Amino acid sequence: MSASRWPERLWLVRHGQSAGNVALDAAMTDGLHRIALNIRDVDVPLSSLGEDQARALGRWFARSGADDCPDVILSSPYLRALETARLFRGAGGAAANEAICADERLREKEFGILDGLTVAGVHAEEPQQAEFRRLLGKFYHRPPGGESWCDVIFRLRALLDTVSLHYGGRRVMIIAHQVVVLCLRYILENLSEAEILAIDREGDVANCSVTEYRYDSALGKDGGLALVRYNVTAPVEEGCSAEVTRAPDAMVGARG
């Protein structure tokens, strides 16, 4: 890949807190097997706090000036990500007329038969899958009708080919989900399974946190993207009086 094919800057952002995140917290607190939601995962909206977080992120970028804001916004097609993108743009994080491009390859990891289950629910209602997950690990375990992390990585490699083809030299923001952020790190930094899972164990990706890469001509033969910061919550902390939120791993039923 030539230098002209890399974005100048790339930001990875997890969506703001969602109604699903709130429902999962409640279900886990009460020891329930299933999250109390009766809508599709794709239709889960932001919570009121998540809306505030998205606006705070936009204000934080706006203070940096136009040259430090994205001029390309790619989003998961899930409602909580699209709402985050729109509120971010509306708060000045990008030009008011900047298009938000939904790309289905950025969608949440699909849970299949485990969709909506808490940790306790997986063990109680799908013990065979719980055992498969223990044996295979989250990186390779694919529940029936769902995806493994490897499946997510496969579609994200294609997504990055599109970014490379169309957005070389641009300032690109991707707004998606926790597993998507982690899997993009795996690809961009050429990490191993053990390395990305170690990063995952350190803590959840915070809602509306910022992970940033910048083009570095000294990386490899054709240059590359160097990690500048990971999971930074300063935009929410500085621009929003509400707390920073982190939902558990989507693999065990969280709406990531």
N, C-alpha and C positions, 0 to 999 in steps of 0.2 A: 504494500500500500504506500503510495507516494505521499509526501508531506501535504500536498494540496488536498488530499482526500480526508484528512483528519479535521474535525471541528476545532476551532480555535479554543473554545471552552465547552465543557459539557457538565451540566448539573443534573444530578439524579435526586428526585424529591419524592418522598412518600406522601400520599394524600393526607389531609387533615383527619382528625378523629372522626370516625363514622358511627352511625347508629348501631352498626354491627359490633364495633369495638365495645361500645357501652353495654350492649346486650350480652356479649361474651363475659365481660367483667362481672355482671350480675349473675349469670349462670354459674360461673366458677365459684363465686362467693357463696351461693346457695347450694352448691354441690349437685347441680342438675346435670343430666346427661345431654341435654340438647339446648341450643340457643333459642330464645323466644323471638323468632322472626318468621313472618309468613310471606315474605317476598323473595324474589330471586336475588342471588348475591349481586348480580349485575346492577340491580335497582336500589341497592342499599345507599341512602344518602349520607351526607355529612351530619354530624350532630351540630348543635349551636356552637359548641366550643370549637369543633372542627372548622366551622365557617370563620370564626374569629382567628384561628391559627392561619388559615389561608390568606386572609386579609393582612395579617401581621407580616407574613412572608412577602407579600407584594409591597408593602410599605418599606420593608427592610431593603429590598432590591431597588426600589425607587430612589431611596436616599443615596445610592451609589452612583446614580446617573445613568443615562441611556447607554453609554459604552460598556457598562458592566451589567446590563440586563440582557436576557435572551432575545434573539431575533427569530428564533424558531421554537415553537412549543409543541411537543409530542405528548399525547396523553393516552393512558388506558381508556378504553371505551366505557368502563364501569362508571356509574353515576358519581360516586364519591371522588374519583380522580378528575372527571370533567368539571365537577363543581369546584374543586380546588383550583383547577387551571383558570376557570372563569373569574373566580373571586380574586385570585392572584393578579390576573391581568387588570381587573377592575380597580384594584388598589394601587395601580401604577407600576406593577412589576414588569410589565411589557407594554408596548404601544397598544393603544386602545383598539386599533384596527388589525392587530396581529392575529392571524388565524390560529386556532387550536386544532391540531390535526390528530384525530383519534385513530389509533392503530391497534387492531385486535391482538397483535403479537405482544402487546404490553399488558394484556389482561391478567387478572389474578390467577395464581396457580389453581387449577381445578381439583376439587377434593373428591369428586365421585361419590361413592356410597358413604364417605365420611363427612360429607357436607353438613355443617351445622352441629356436629357433635363436639362436646368438650373432651378433655383427656379422659375423664371418668366415663363418658359416654362411649368412647372408642373401645375401652377395655370391657365395658359391660355389654355393649350391643354388637361389637365387631371384634371379638377376642382373637380370631384368626388373623385379621389385619394388624392388630396390635402386635402380635408375635412376628408377623412378616416384617413390620416396620422395625422391630427390635433387631431382627437378624440382618436386614438389608441396610438399615439406616435411612434417614430422610432423603439423602441424596439420590438413592436408587429405588426406594420403595414407591411403587405406583399402585394406589388403590383402584379397584375396579371402577371404570368410568372416570378416573381422575388422571393426574399427572405426577411424575416424579420431578425432582429438581432438574434432572437431566433433560426431561421433556421441555421444561421451561427454557433451559439454556439453549436447546436446539432452535426454538423459535426466536430467541433473542439474538442469536448469531445472525439470522436472516435480517432481523431488524437493524442491527449494526451495519450490515452490508448496505442497506438502504440509506442510513445516515451517512455512510462513507461516500456513497454515490451522489447524493443530492446536497449535502450540507457541509462540504469541505470548507474550512476557513470561517464557518459561521459560529454563532453563540447559541448552543442548543440546550434546551431544558426538557427533560423527560419526567413526567409526573405519573407515578404508577403505585406499586405495592411493595411491601417489605421483601418478599421473596424475589421480586424483580430487581430491586436494588442490589441485593446480595448476589444474585446470579450475574448481573452485569459486572459487578466487581470481579467475580470469578473469571469472566471472559476478558475484560479489559486489562487485568493485571496478570493474566496467565497463572492463576492460582491452582493449587491442587485441591482435591476434595477435603483433605485434612485441614488445609489452611482456611478455606472458606467456612467450614464448620466451626473452626476455632473462633473466627470472627463472630459468627452467629451466636456462639455460647457466651460471648462477652456481654451481650445485651441486645434487646430488640431495637430495630430502627425506629426512631421517634417519628411521630406524626409531624409532617411539614419540616422535618430536618433536611439539611442540605449536605449532599456529597458532591464534591467538585473535582473535575479534572481539567488540566490545561495542556495544550500542545507543547511538547518539548522536542526540539530538533535533535537533541543529543541522545534520545532514546532509540536504540536500534539503528538499522541501516536507513530507514525512512522517517525517523522520528516516531513519536507516539504520544499517548496521553498519560500524563503523570498525575497521580493522586495528590491533591492539594489539601483536602479535608474530608472527613467522613463523619456522617451522623451528627452534624453540628446543629445545635438547637438555638443558637443565638438569635435568629430571626424571630422565633416565638417568644423567647425570654425577654427580648428588648422591646418587642412591639405588641405584646399581648399580656394583659394582667393575669390571665388564667394560666393554669399549670401546663407544663409539657407532659404529653401523654405517650405511652409506649404500650402497644398491645402485644400479647404473647404470640408465639409462633403460629402462623396460619395453618400449619400441617395438622394441628390438634384441634382445629375447629374455629380458630379466630378468623374474623373477617379482616384480612390483612390489607 
